[in-house]
């Protein structure tokens, strides 16, 4: 599980922003502003072994229920996976391919 190296996270004035570089900048002109929760999830992708680990960390950090954490993590990661912004997430591959049919 890893983030696409063509997107970098920058924190400017307490705001988290994803900036496309290289090939990604050919498809996306601009920046993506992330909520604190989205920024947390993004940062955890490269250091976590699986989606469930991110869910557990989100529950601990934000003191939310498992249901809310799952919804947020799977929802955000599914969209990032569809956009090729995160790569190699086996838990999402089959689900995203099914949704796209």
N, C-alpha and C positions, 0 to 999 in steps of 0.2 A: 504494500500500500504506500503510495507516494503522490506528492503533488507534482504537477507538470512544471518542469524547470523554466518554462517560458512565461511563468507568472511569478512575480515577486510581491511579497507583502511588505508594506511600509506603514509605519505609524507616524502620523503627522498631526500635531496638536490634539493628541488623544483620540484620533480617528484612525481606523485601520482601513487601508486601501490596497487592493490588488491591482498591480500594474502589469499589463501585457508587454512582453519584450520579444525580440526575435520574431519567429514565425507567428506567434500569437498576435502580435501587433498588426499583422496583415489582415486579421479577421475581426479584431476588436479595436476600435479607435476610441480610446478613453480609458477611464479607470472605473473600478468597481468598489463602491463603498460598502464595508461590511459592518454589521451590527457586532457588538461585543461577543455575543454567542457564536456568530458565524466566524469571527476571527479566531476564537478559541478552538473551534472545530478544525479550521484550516491548519492551525499550528500543530494540532494533535495528529494529523494525518501522517506526517513523516516519522513521528516518534512512537506511534502505536502499532501494535501487531494486528489488530482487527477492529472492526466497527464496534463490537461489544465493549472493547476497552475504552473507546472514545465515549460511549454512552455512560459507562461507569464514572469516568472522570468528569463528565458534564454534570451528572447527578451530584457529585461531591462538591464541585465548584459553585454551582448555582442553586443547590438544594431544591431540585425539582424532582418530580416523580419519574419513575422509569418510563411510563407512558409518554410523558412530555419529552423526555430526553430522546427516546427512540424516534418519535415523530420529527423532532428538530434535526437530529443527526442524519437519519435516513433521508429526509426530505432535502436537506441541503446537499449532502453528498451525492444523492441521485442526480440533482441538477448539475452539479459540478462534473460528475462522471459523463453525463450526456454531452456536456460542452467540452469534454476532453481536458478539463482543468485538473482533475485528479485521475490517477492511473492505477491499474492493478488492484482493484478492490473486488475480490472474488464474490463477496456477499452481495454485491450489487450487479454484477455482470448479467446473470440470468434474469433478474427482475427488470432491469432497464431494457434488455433486448425484448422481453415479453411486452412491456408497455409500448414500445416503439412499433410493434406489428399492427 
